[in-house]
Amino acid sequence: MSQERIPDVYGPGTYTDVSFTPVPEESTRIFRSLASQTPGFTRDEFLLSKVTFVGNPDPIIPGPIKSVPVAAALHGMIGLVAHEILSLRGASTPRRTEAPRKITINTTHAAFWLASVSLGYLDGESFSSLGKQGRLRPMLPDWEHGWQSNALRFRATAIYPTKTPGRWYSLHGSLDQPPMLKATLDIDADEPGIDTTDQAASYITSFTTLYSPEELEMKNIIGGFCGSICFTPQEWRSSAMGKALARHPLINVVPQIHGIHTPPVPFPSFPETPPKAEGSTLPLSGIKIIELTRIIAGPQLGAILSSLGASVIRISAPHLRDLNITQLTLNAGKQTVSLDLRDPSDRQYLLEELLPQADVFIQGFRPSVLDKYGLDLNSLLKMAGDRRKGIVYVNENCYGPSGEYASRPGWQQIADCASGAAYVTGRSLDLEDGECVLPSLPISDMTGGAVGALGTLMALRDRAVKGGSYAVHASLVAGNVFALSEEVGLYGKEVVEKCKERFSWGEMRGQHHVLDLMKVVLNGWAGDEITAELLKEGELFTSWEGSAFGGRKLNVLKPVVRFEVDGTREEEGVCPEWKTASVPHGQGRRGGVKFN
């Protein structure tokens, strides 16, 4: 720990910096700290010194949580393991030069990355501008199926006061709000006369204040719905679930020694003359990945791996809702297919044609949910033993791999409220009655994706050298808990206020959905001369002509990790990039996709 912390500035269990450290320097410190406590991560100073952090010295997102330095540190670790894999493939130094490879992480780029699901352009018009004009929705295939069809349904996912003074509760409709609203609060999701989101929030509040947070929690547990009491950081750490999660490292990679041992699977060496196939010299070229996820965290995990050259096939279930806007960004570099695992033919296609080829299986569902389809860890370990080639099994969920809530449903908002992140954000806004507010971007989703991608890279590296199969777990709550820890610390109130003055952030309240809060951030960046200039179509973006979205030119934010030589020049051929544009969810059908 590099400096003193002041306890409890933002409530019980919080630790606030005495003085401010610029974001790149703080990212370096957190990178070093996290690297030192991650099992299996290098301790080699020669390698660690390859990672450099640059960027704007000041925070550019609201609140005291150091989301950007944590995200930047994770990307630095991703870049370093990708470098180790390049070395295993015979590309330890750039071709045609003896200059050493450096991994450069621009922390301002990392901040933009936290909002990247909504950052981009279609034919030169920003996603946000198209959305404000009502022109974006018709351009996208509809996977939301009406979850925002009225104000009441939209506000069913928000933070509300309870009967207990100063205690708040997070409701979550899981994109299918009517069952939760009816079972938990006896509310009809189509109640007439509620036309605005403010009216909807007031109406829901009139019901949540009839119950204590504990009563709301029990109602949701019995009904099998998402939800969480808004804990303080100290309350979470002291809970049984908090203690269970604390037993696991943030980057959680476990060799599956109880499975049939399989031999090492070396990465093919790169030829001296790079082949013509695009992406063939990226770190993960030749790696085949099945991604069975939705919303943000799991798809972000797959997108990071596809930027490193992996061939990723993302599976969407036609009966499960998803976010429309993520089709523009989180499917970059992937193929997508619609499969209904309840259909024996679709299930057979996955189990007999796609999975036997896969090096990695990513799933974003609760533990045991996929067991009935033969997609549990032990079934895939048996497959790996039978084929004599290990597999990396990646599970991303809310609460972690063990403990009382491990199998409970949860999303980013739930992770923010359970861990104490929403409590801390509310305290930083000086709101009355202990009102809790989500962090302003889908941070736990995005960092959860980065954590899972880092674990996958480490597992693939180890499989190449040691053989065997590996289980990787990424928890949304765990990322928040790390960011709220004493070793990371929080920004002081003067730093938070300075950021607010610079960007003139709009109103942020408990009733606001993360999509509302994201607009607050994007509007603040648009009003700042420096960030507005950086976010113009240019060097931070990659583009494709003739996208699957009406043939329009598509621009999205580049991957954060950059490999550089000579201090500034990007290393051609191995620097992370997506070779193909994002495509709609479920674009292909059974039998119509194959690994590159």
Solvent accessible surface area in square Angstrom, and as a share of the most:
residue,aa,sasa,rsa
1,M,137,0.61
2,S,78,0.50
3,Q,37,0.16
4,E,136,0.61
5,R,27,0.10
6,I,82,0.42
7,P,84,0.53
8,D,82,0.43
9,V,50,0.29
10,Y,1,0.00
11,G,11,0.11
12,P,64,0.40
13,G,7,0.06
14,T,1,0.01
15,Y,51,0.19
16,T,3,0.02
17,D,7,0.04
18,V,82,0.47
19,S,64,0.42
20,F,72,0.30
21,T,36,0.21
22,P,47,0.29
23,V,5,0.03
24,P,14,0.09
25,E,94,0.42
26,E,2,0.01
27,S,0,0.00
28,T,55,0.32
29,R,42,0.15
30,I,2,0.01
31,F,1,0.01
32,R,86,0.32
33,S,30,0.20
34,L,2,0.01
35,A,1,0.01
36,S,67,0.43
37,Q,86,0.38
38,T,3,0.02
39,P,79,0.50
40,G,53,0.51
41,F,6,0.02
42,T,19,0.11
43,R,131,0.48
44,D,68,0.35
45,E,98,0.44
46,F,140,0.58
47,L,31,0.15
48,L,16,0.08
49,S,53,0.34
50,K,12,0.05
51,V,14,0.08
52,T,60,0.35
53,F,17,0.07
54,V,62,0.36
55,G,33,0.32
56,N,31,0.16
57,P,69,0.43
58,D,40,0.21
59,P,14,0.09
60,I,5,0.03
61,I,8,0.04
62,P,18,0.12
63,G,14,0.13
64,P,0,0.00
65,I,20,0.10
66,K,1,0.00
67,S,4,0.02
68,V,11,0.06
69,P,1,0.00
70,V,5,0.03
71,A,0,0.00
72,A,0,0.00
73,A,0,0.00
74,L,1,0.00
75,H,5,0.02
76,G,0,0.00
77,M,0,0.00
78,I,1,0.00
79,G,0,0.00
80,L,0,0.00
81,V,0,0.00
82,A,0,0.00
83,H,6,0.03
84,E,27,0.12
85,I,0,0.00
86,L,0,0.00
87,S,42,0.27
88,L,80,0.40
89,R,8,0.03
90,G,67,0.64
91,A,6,0.05
92,S,55,0.36
93,T,63,0.36
94,P,8,0.05
95,R,59,0.22
96,R,198,0.72
97,T,38,0.22
98,E,158,0.71
99,A,20,0.16
100,P,75,0.47
101,R,0,0.00
102,K,74,0.31
103,I,0,0.00
104,T,16,0.09
105,I,0,0.00
106,N,49,0.25
107,T,2,0.01
108,T,10,0.06
109,H,6,0.03
110,A,0,0.00
111,A,1,0.01
112,F,0,0.00
113,W,13,0.05
114,L,0,0.00
115,A,0,0.00
116,S,12,0.08
117,V,3,0.02
118,S,13,0.08
119,L,15,0.08
120,G,3,0.03
121,Y,31,0.12
122,L,3,0.01
123,D,89,0.46
124,G,37,0.35
125,E,61,0.27
126,S,31,0.20
127,F,2,0.01
128,S,43,0.28
129,S,38,0.25
130,L,1,0.01
131,G,40,0.39
132,K,141,0.60
133,Q,97,0.43
134,G,50,0.48
135,R,98,0.36
136,L,14,0.07
137,R,134,0.49
138,P,108,0.68
139,M,32,0.14
140,L,14,0.07
141,P,54,0.34
142,D,79,0.41
143,W,28,0.10
144,E,12,0.05
145,H,92,0.41
146,G,32,0.30
147,W,5,0.02
148,Q,57,0.26
149,S,76,0.49
150,N,44,0.23
151,A,15,0.11
152,L,2,0.01
153,R,40,0.15
154,F,22,0.09
155,R,8,0.03
156,A,0,0.00
157,T,5,0.03
158,A,3,0.02
159,I,2,0.01
160,Y,3,0.01
161,P,26,0.16
162,T,11,0.06
163,K,114,0.48
164,T,50,0.29
165,P,118,0.74
166,G,27,0.26
167,R,68,0.25
168,W,24,0.08
169,Y,1,0.00
170,S,1,0.01
171,L,1,0.00
172,H,8,0.04
173,G,3,0.03
174,S,35,0.23
175,L,14,0.07
176,D,65,0.34
177,Q,1,0.00
178,P,38,0.24
179,P,61,0.38
180,M,2,0.01
181,L,0,0.00
182,K,113,0.48
183,A,62,0.48
184,T,2,0.01
185,L,3,0.02
186,D,97,0.50
187,I,1,0.01
188,D,74,0.38
189,A,5,0.04
190,D,82,0.43
191,E,60,0.27
192,P,111,0.70
193,G,64,0.62
194,I,26,0.13
195,D,117,0.60
196,T,68,0.39
197,T,45,0.26
198,D,92,0.48
199,Q,85,0.38
200,A,0,0.00
201,A,6,0.05
202,S,75,0.49
203,Y,61,0.23
204,I,0,0.00
205,T,38,0.22
206,S,62,0.40
207,F,46,0.19
208,T,0,0.00
209,T,48,0.28
210,L,108,0.54
211,Y,55,0.21
212,S,18,0.12
213,P,1,0.01
214,E,106,0.47
215,E,76,0.34
216,L,0,0.00
217,E,13,0.06
218,M,104,0.47
219,K,67,0.28
220,N,0,0.00
221,I,69,0.35
222,I,136,0.69
223,G,37,0.36
224,G,49,0.47
225,F,42,0.17
226,C,2,0.01
227,G,0,0.00
228,S,2,0.01
229,I,15,0.08
230,C,2,0.01
231,F,39,0.16
232,T,12,0.07
233,P,1,0.01
234,Q,75,0.33
235,E,61,0.27
236,W,6,0.02
237,R,64,0.23
238,S,60,0.39
239,S,32,0.20
240,A,61,0.47
241,M,9,0.04
242,G,4,0.04
243,K,113,0.48
244,A,2,0.02
245,L,12,0.06
246,A,82,0.63
247,R,176,0.64
248,H,59,0.26
249,P,52,0.33
250,L,23,0.11
251,I,3,0.02
252,N,12,0.06
253,V,31,0.18
254,V,73,0.42
255,P,71,0.44
256,Q,19,0.09
257,I,161,0.82
258,H,126,0.56
259,G,21,0.20
260,I,102,0.52
261,H,120,0.54
262,T,1,0.01
263,P,56,0.35
264,P,61,0.39
265,V,34,0.19
266,P,95,0.60
267,F,15,0.06
268,P,89,0.56
269,S,86,0.56
270,F,22,0.09
271,P,64,0.40
272,E,159,0.72
273,T,109,0.63
274,P,56,0.35
275,P,60,0.38
276,K,203,0.86
277,A,69,0.53
278,E,134,0.60
279,G,15,0.14
280,S,29,0.19
281,T,12,0.07
282,L,1,0.01
283,P,0,0.00
284,L,0,0.00
285,S,12,0.08
286,G,54,0.52
287,I,10,0.05
288,K,55,0.23
289,I,0,0.00
290,I,0,0.00
291,E,0,0.00
292,L,8,0.04
293,T,4,0.03
294,R,55,0.20
295,I,17,0.08
296,I,10,0.05
297,A,4,0.03
298,G,0,0.00
299,P,0,0.00
300,Q,7,0.03
301,L,0,0.00
302,G,0,0.00
303,A,1,0.01
304,I,14,0.07
305,L,0,0.00
306,S,6,0.04
307,S,3,0.02
308,L,2,0.01
309,G,17,0.17
310,A,6,0.05
311,S,8,0.05
312,V,1,0.01
313,I,0,0.00
314,R,0,0.00
315,I,1,0.00
316,S,7,0.05
317,A,18,0.14
318,P,63,0.40
319,H,86,0.38
320,L,49,0.24
321,R,60,0.22
322,D,3,0.01
323,L,17,0.08
324,N,6,0.03
325,I,34,0.17
326,T,0,0.00
327,Q,0,0.00
328,L,0,0.00
329,T,12,0.07
330,L,4,0.02
331,N,0,0.00
332,A,0,0.00
333,G,15,0.14
334,K,8,0.03
335,Q,51,0.22
336,T,4,0.02
337,V,0,0.00
338,S,13,0.08
339,L,2,0.01
340,D,24,0.13
341,L,15,0.07
342,R,138,0.50
343,D,55,0.29
344,P,92,0.58
345,S,51,0.33
346,D,12,0.06
347,R,62,0.23
348,Q,100,0.44
349,Y,9,0.03
350,L,0,0.00
351,L,57,0.29
352,E,107,0.48
353,E,99,0.44
354,L,4,0.02
355,L,1,0.01
356,P,54,0.34
357,Q,80,0.35
358,A,0,0.00
359,D,5,0.03
360,V,0,0.00
361,F,0,0.00
362,I,0,0.00
363,Q,7,0.03
364,G,27,0.26
365,F,42,0.18
366,R,95,0.35
367,P,35,0.22
368,S,76,0.49
369,V,39,0.22
370,L,8,0.04
371,D,66,0.34
372,K,147,0.62
373,Y,36,0.14
374,G,27,0.26
375,L,0,0.00
376,D,32,0.16
377,L,48,0.24
378,N,97,0.50
379,S,44,0.28
380,L,4,0.02
381,L,12,0.06
382,K,129,0.55
383,M,38,0.17
384,A,1,0.01
385,G,5,0.05
386,D,94,0.49
387,R,61,0.22
388,R,126,0.46
389,K,63,0.27
390,G,0,0.00
391,I,0,0.00
392,V,0,0.00
393,Y,15,0.06
394,V,0,0.00
395,N,13,0.07
396,E,14,0.06
397,N,10,0.05
398,C,3,0.02
399,Y,1,0.00
400,G,0,0.00
401,P,46,0.29
402,S,40,0.26
403,G,35,0.34
404,E,123,0.55
405,Y,49,0.19
406,A,10,0.08
407,S,61,0.40
408,R,23,0.08
409,P,29,0.18
410,G,17,0.17
411,W,50,0.18
412,Q,5,0.02
413,Q,15,0.07
414,I,0,0.00
415,A,0,0.00
416,D,1,0.01
417,C,0,0.00
418,A,1,0.00
419,S,2,0.01
420,G,0,0.00
421,A,1,0.00
422,A,0,0.00
423,Y,35,0.13
424,V,0,0.00
425,T,10,0.06
426,G,0,0.00
427,R,41,0.15
428,S,18,0.11
429,L,49,0.24
430,D,109,0.56
431,L,40,0.20
432,E,152,0.68
433,D,83,0.43
434,G,21,0.20
435,E,9,0.04
436,C,2,0.01
437,V,0,0.00
438,L,3,0.01
439,P,12,0.08
440,S,4,0.02
441,L,0,0.00
442,P,0,0.00
443,I,17,0.09
444,S,0,0.00
445,D,9,0.05
446,M,0,0.00
447,T,6,0.04
448,G,1,0.01
449,G,0,0.00
450,A,0,0.00
451,V,3,0.02
452,G,0,0.00
453,A,0,0.00
454,L,0,0.00
455,G,0,0.00
456,T,0,0.00
457,L,0,0.00
458,M,3,0.01
459,A,0,0.00
460,L,1,0.00
461,R,26,0.09
462,D,22,0.11
463,R,4,0.02
464,A,10,0.08
465,V,86,0.49
466,K,133,0.56
467,G,3,0.03
468,G,12,0.11
469,S,11,0.07
470,Y,8,0.03
471,A,18,0.14
472,V,3,0.02
473,H,20,0.09
474,A,0,0.00
475,S,6,0.04
476,L,4,0.02
477,V,0,0.00
478,A,15,0.11
479,G,8,0.08
480,N,10,0.05
481,V,38,0.22
482,F,15,0.06
483,A,8,0.07
484,L,4,0.02
485,S,22,0.14
486,E,69,0.31
487,E,49,0.22
488,V,1,0.01
489,G,0,0.00
490,L,1,0.00
491,Y,8,0.03
492,G,6,0.06
493,K,98,0.42
494,E,115,0.51
495,V,17,0.10
496,V,21,0.12
497,E,80,0.36
498,K,123,0.52
499,C,8,0.05
500,K,96,0.41
501,E,120,0.54
502,R,75,0.27
503,F,7,0.03
504,S,90,0.58
505,W,20,0.07
506,G,40,0.39
507,E,114,0.51
508,M,15,0.07
509,R,87,0.32
510,G,0,0.00
511,Q,42,0.19
512,H,27,0.12
513,H,11,0.05
514,V,8,0.05
515,L,39,0.20
516,D,30,0.16
517,L,0,0.00
518,M,4,0.02
519,K,118,0.50
520,V,21,0.12
521,V,0,0.00
522,L,21,0.10
523,N,78,0.40
524,G,5,0.05
525,W,0,0.00
526,A,72,0.56
527,G,71,0.68
528,D,16,0.08
529,E,150,0.67
530,I,97,0.49
531,T,1,0.00
532,A,30,0.24
533,E,105,0.47
534,L,69,0.34
535,L,21,0.10
536,K,115,0.49
537,E,73,0.33
538,G,43,0.41
539,E,150,0.67
540,L,24,0.12
541,F,12,0.05
542,T,33,0.19
543,S,54,0.35
544,W,38,0.13
545,E,135,0.60
546,G,54,0.52
547,S,9,0.06
548,A,48,0.37
549,F,2,0.01
550,G,65,0.63
551,G,47,0.45
552,R,68,0.25
553,K,64,0.27
554,L,0,0.00
555,N,8,0.04
556,V,4,0.02
557,L,8,0.04
558,K,52,0.22
559,P,13,0.08
560,V,2,0.01
561,V,6,0.03
562,R,25,0.09
563,F,0,0.00
564,E,23,0.10
565,V,1,0.01
566,D,96,0.50
567,G,54,0.52
568,T,114,0.66
569,R,124,0.45
570,E,73,0.33
571,E,11,0.05
572,E,150,0.67
573,G,33,0.31
574,V,3,0.02
575,C,11,0.07
576,P,1,0.01
577,E,67,0.30
578,W,30,0.10
579,K,70,0.30
580,T,75,0.43
581,A,17,0.13
582,S,0,0.00
583,V,25,0.14
584,P,16,0.10
585,H,5,0.02
586,G,4,0.04
587,Q,99,0.44
588,G,16,0.16
589,R,147,0.54
590,R,119,0.43
591,G,59,0.57
592,G,62,0.60
593,V,16,0.09
594,K,156,0.66
595,F,18,0.07
596,N,137,0.70
